[in-house]
Amino acid sequence: MGNWVRGEWVWDFKWRTNLGMHDQDLLTQLIESLRQVRFSTTEDDWCWRHEPGGVFSVKSTYLVLDMRARPQRILPGDDIENLAR
């Protein structure tokens, strides 16, 4: 849908049919909106946010799912002190 020209992305939309006046206006608005977007030329990487190193593991997935499955309870202050003892 486009290509890099002298370090800048240039859109090259292709349509099966000719655009009507209303569609042409919408396309102009779209292109104006897209001009505000800045693309990076660096390659994307996958990162597992549930591990400090960003590497996916079945163990970390299990721990995340296990934590979400447990009901969260808020204990009164006295109960927390008793548990600490």
Beta strands, then each sheet from edge to edge (+ up, - down):
strand 1: 2-5
strand 2: 8-11
sheet 1: 1+ 2-
end
